[in-house]
Amino acid sequence: MTTLRKISRHPLRVGAAVTAAAIALTGCSSGGGAGGDGDVNLTLTAWANAEEAEMYEAVLDVFEEENPGITVDFEYSDSGSYQDKLNTKFAAGSPADVMFLVGRWLGEYTSRGALLDLGDYPDDIDLDAMNQPLIKSQMTDDSVYAIPTGSTAIGLVVDTAVLDEYGIALPDDTTWTWDEFGDWARSITEASDGATKGSFFDPSWLPTFSNYVREQGEDVFDADGKLSVSESTVEDWFDLSMDLFDSEAFPPVESIDQTGAFSPEESPIGTGEVASAVIPANVFPTYDGVLEGKAALLRLPGDSSGERLSIAVTPTLVWSAAATSKHPAEAAKLIDFLTNNPDSFTDRGTFLGVPINSDVAEGLSADLEPAEATFVDYVAKLQGEDRDPYYLEPAGAGEAAQALTSIVTEVEFGRMTPAEGAAKFMTDAQAALEQAG
């Protein structure tokens, strides 16, 4: 066996938050440079914990082995601070060559010319081998600035060991409503005498909020990038969320770390504080491992009982390259490897979603662990149903999402009523879109 050289990896160590408007400064400098021997050196940045960073190292070692002359430095930080640090790197004129992006920030970056049009590098990245509807869903003005890392959806992970302990059945997730979800969650809290609360989700997490909005027959942002959710729907969402906290279906607000900067082991369900939680379904296998194979993956309430099927199959995250990269062809080649090369999935499986290259996905399916197969089957069933598309979030969506987070905190701690919070969200979100536009 060949022993692969380990690359020097290091966490991001940069300063405080910088607004997305600072992305406009990216023309000042460039990304990764050349090594002393003239070979190409790239930098890739993503969020990760220590274990996940080791996984990326293994993937990048394979890339280097298959692409002599290219080395890749990997920078990482926790998910809670990642976006601020990425903005800081762009503002300083030193973004990584290749990076993770969350879809809601894509419009912000493309509107400022910060990202590379990967469609200009057909010799280095095979776009035709990828799922075309997903690729097109991320296009801006016929340009390809983002490649989905894979496809996923949100879901509810349930610790069935807790249900078995208290004799509580799994609900029928194909029909249940939010009222039934609340009753089910409270039954767990009551059966455990409050030792384990029934469930938890972060009301400010845009995918969960968007899911509820879609149930009402609305979208947060429409196909033209305009704010299209109604104020009454936002208020209803805040009311629903607060009722779950107040009725002890959820843990107390003050006990939950809502930054998202925790591992599955440290999460409310991983520590046994709750029996279920809303997650990106692609991380279900990790949660199943934490729960010692006792996890179940369910659809969110209301998916089939609202105005339309609400759960959207979306890109997990996207790979993008900096427009200022000194090595754009090699950056495109790295993204191609991470998307189209089966060797890049050996150590990570479906961690970043179901591969968007159908040949890779089919080849991967033969070696899936049971929990990975559960996730893939979950997404496949959703994709096989008649679901409305999830529109690409416009420039300003990231700032609107940050406004939602701030407002939810105010509502949760009683400093705003749900009605006041809804009114402020409408004002702040509209202002974010107008400022970005």
Secondary structure, 3 states (H helix, E strand, C coil): CCCCCCCCCEECCCCCCCCHHHHHHHHHCCCCCECCCCCEEEEEEEECCHHHHHHHHHHHHHHHHHCCCEEEEEEEECHHHHHHHHHHHHHCCCCCCEEEECHHHHHHHHCCCCECCHHHCCCCCCHHHCCHHHHHHCCECCECCCEECCEECEEEEEEHHHHHHHCCCCCCCCCCCHHHHHHHHHHHHHHCCCCCECCCCCCCCHHHHHHHHHHCCCCCECCCCCECCCHHHHHHHHHHHHHHHHCCCCCCHHHCCCCCCCCHHHCCCCCCCECEEEEEHHHHHHHHHHCCCCEEEECCCCCCCCCCCCCCCEECCEEEEECCCCCHHHHHHHHHHHHHCHHHHCCCCCCCCECCCHHHHHHHHCCCCHHHHHHHHHHHHHHCCCCCCCCCCCCCHHHHHHHHHHHHHHHHCCCCCHHHHHHHHHHHHHHHHHHHC
